[in-house]
Amino acid sequence: MTSTTTTQIHDTTNLTQSVIRLSSDKNMNWITEYQLARRLVRERLLQEVDAEPAFDLDSMLTYRVKLEPDSVLIRVYDENERVGAVHAHLAIKDGDCEDEIQELREKFPQLRTVLAVATSSLDGPYRGTGVGRRMYLTLMKSWYDRHGPFILLPDACNYGSTSESAQRVWASLKRTMPSVGQAVAVLRRVDYGSDK
């Protein structure tokens, strides 16, 4: 672990001592030390979610995309452990949001498809950290790159329900993108830097 990384973390002395103590085994190689350090950093960040972390938790995660002609699945991994996912598919029926879809299509005729979230999940410790929002932004970017401008609907529009944590992500998306009711118009390619 580099000294630069160590100085970025709150209470670096204790963390560094933990890494040195746990990595003192002569059989442990530098990769294992690195993995151990990452695990300790992640645990510290998840404990301090309310504080402003000095290290970006999102940079430690992997977002995997499975894009099909009629659906997209985003899985979030922390090392090899899946910690979240969102799956959306082409909406065959407009469901409960028919009026919102119609209004968006009238305002933005370039909207081509309607994508409906079918399921989403994120492990408790990762909620409130920006990971859920990044998961949805990854979904939007992937779909837009293949299909162009589209409307994104929450599960609640398709006779399902949207969890409280997903509603917070949805509200955040609606603040930065055109929307009517629960329907969000994705008119451009998502830029993580400005939308994070």
N, C-alpha and C positions, 0 to 999 in steps of 0.2 A: 504494500500500500504506500503510495507516495505521500510526502509530507504536505503537498498542496491539498490533496483530498482530506488528509487528517485535519488541517487547519480550517476546513470549511464546515466542519461538523461541531455542533454544540458539545461542550464537555469533552474535548478531544483527548485530554489526558487519560480519562477512564477508558475511552474506547480504544486508544492505542495500547494501553496496558492489557486490555482484554484480548486484543489480537495477538500481542506478543506472548502472553501467558498461554493462550490456546494453541498457538502455532509453534511452541517450543519443541514439539516432537520432531526429532531429526528426520523422520520418515515423511513428514509433511512437505510437499513441494510448493512452489510459488503459486501455482494455480489454485491449490486448496486454500492457501492464505488469502488469495484474492476473493475466492468465493465466500470464505468466512467473513472477511471484511465487508463485503457487499451485504451479507445476511445481517451483520450487526448494524450497519448503516440503515438498512431497510427497517429493522425492528425499532431503531431509535426514531426514525421519521414517522413510523406509524403510531408511536407513542405520543409524538408531539404534533399531531395533525392540526391542532388549534394554533400552535405557534407558527411563525413564518420560517420554514426550513431553509437552511443555507445550501442544501443539496437538492437537486431536482429528482423526485421520486420517479417521475415519468420516464426519465432517461434510463432507468433500471428495468423497464418493462419492454416486452416485445408484443407488437400488434400483428397478428396473422390474419390475412384476408383470404376468404374463399368466395370468389365471385362467379356466379352462374348466370345464365341468360335471364332468369326470372327471380333471382334472389342474391343476397349477399350476407355472409356470415363473418363477423369480426370476433376473434378470440384474443384475449389479453393474457399473457403469461408473465409470471415473475419467476425467472429462471425456467424450470421445467413444470412449474405448477400453474394450472389455469386458474386465474382469479376473477375473470369476467368474460362476458360474451354478449353480443347483440346480433339478432337475426332478423332480417326484413325481407319481404317478398313483394312482387307486384300485386297491387290491390286489384282484385277482380271486380269487386263491388265497392261502392263508395262508403258503405256502412253508415255510421252516425254522423259523418262529417261531409255529407254530400254538398250542402250549401257552401261550406268553407272552400271545398275543392273548386266548385263552380266560380266562386268569387275570385279566387286566385288565378284561375284560367282566364277569366275576363280581363284581369289586370295585367297578366303576364302570359300572352299567347304562346310564348316560346316554351312553356312547360310541356314536356313530352309524356312523362310517365308519372304514375302515382305509386310510391313505395310505402308499404305499411310495416311498421315494426311488429313482429310476431312475439318475440321474447327478448328479454334483456335481464342480465344479472351481473352483480358485482359484489365480491366478498366484502363484508362489513368494514374491515380495517381500511379498505381502499376508497370508501365512500367519503365524499367531502374533500378529496385531494385533487380533483381535476381529471382523474383517470376516466370517470364515466363520460364526461364531456369529450375527452379526446377519443374515446371509443366511438361515440356517435359521429364525431368529425371525420374519423377514419372511414366509417361507413359511408358518409356523404361524399367524401373525396373519391372513394373507390367507385361508387355508383355513377357519379357525375363524369368521371373520366371515361366510362364506357358508354353512357346513355345521354349525356348532356343535362340540361336543366330539368328538374323534377320537383314533385311535391312529396314531402315526407310526413307521414301520419304516425301518431303514437298508437299503441295497442288499443287504447280506449276507443279509438275511432272504428275499430273492427270488432266491436262487441266484446272486447276484453277489458282489461283494467291496466292502469299505469300506476306503479308503486310511487310512494312519496319521494323516494330518492330519485327516481326517473323523472318525476314531475319537476324537481329542482333543475335537473339537466335540461329538460324541455323548456322551462322558463328562461334559462340562460341562453338557449339557442334562439328563442323568439325575440330576445333583446337585440340580437345582432343580425337577424335575417327577417325578410318580409314574412308576415304570417297573418292568418285570419283564423280566429278561434284556436283550435289545436293544430291546424295544418300549417306547415312551414314550407316556404318556397326556397329551393336551393337553386339560385340563378347563376352562380359562378363556382369555379373550382375553389375548394376550401383551402385556406392558408392557415396552417397551424399556429404560426407566430402571431397573427393578428386576431385569431379567433380563440385562442387558448384561454 
